[in-house]
Amino acid sequence: MTTVIEPAAVAVRARQILDAWQADPEFGRLWEGCAKYSSDWDDFYGYPIILDYDAVADAPALFTETTRAMALKSAMYELTGYDEKRAELPLPVPVDVMSHALCAQFTLLSRMQDRTGIKFVHMTDMEDGMAGGTWNHGDFTHQRYRAAFGPVNDRFWIDAAETERRRQVLDEVYGRIGVTERGRKAAILSVAAA
């Protein structure tokens, strides 16, 4: 039997989790690490779906959205009895990509987990076909986010259909320079030599 987790319960716990993380003495360093991560991460189909994306200018708001989403996932993890599958909420692609930058701060996150007793939850193998971006307005994630933090930032919370539309545009643009299979293959030098 699956227990329904009400938005209000998730919202209360997610706000508590985010408050605990923000009160941690290394939260500022976590932000700095994620902000600097843009120079270490090549991403062809996540951040570029944001209109007029700017790695530096968009980082603060995207970090805020991501820590909120991660707090929701951690709340779900606790409220479901540590069920990784149910805690892996569908997220919009840009937020998911920023969560990878956050998780790359592994040593720092480990210390924060030890101090707060709260687990950061992100399991790619539990995403169940989410690589295309399966978040949608009004879905389970959206209901819990809205209950906890109010409206989503529409700049980053791009729904599944719009994500796919934008990725198809990127497919055409990137294909002309030899980047195919959604960034998994690149033959840029071969295309340039032709």
C-alpha positions, 0 to 999 in steps of 0.5 A: 500500500502506498501512503499519500504524502500530502503537500502540507506535510512535505512543505513544512518539512522542506522549509525546516530542511532548507532553514537548517541547510541555510543556517549551516556554517558552510552553506555560503561555501556550497553556493560559491562552489556551485557558482564556480562549477559553471566553468567545469561543466559542459552542458548542451541540453540542460542550461541552454534551454533557458532563454538567453542563459547566462551562467553567472547572472542566472546562478543565484536564482537557479541555486535558490530553485535547486536548494528548494527542490533538493529540500523537497526531495529530502523531505520526501525521503524522510516522509516515505521512510527513506524511499529513494524512488519516491523521493526522486521527484521530477524536476525541470531540466535546468534545476536537475542540472544545477543539482549535479553541480550541488552534488559535486561538492561531495565533501562539503555536502558530507559535512553538512549532512553530518552536522544537520542529520539531513540527507541530500537526495539525488539518485540518477538511476531512480529518475525513471526516464526523466532525462527529457524533463518530466516536470509539469505544472500542477504535478506532484512536485509542483503542488509540494513546491508551491505549498512550501515556497510559493510560485516557481521561477518560470525562467527555470521551471520549464515543463516537459513539452516546452523542454522537448520543443527547445531541445529539438531546436538545439538538435538542429543548431548543434547538428550543423556543427557535429554535436548529435544524440543530444550532446552524447556524440561530437564530431566538431573537428570532422565537420570543421575539416569538411 
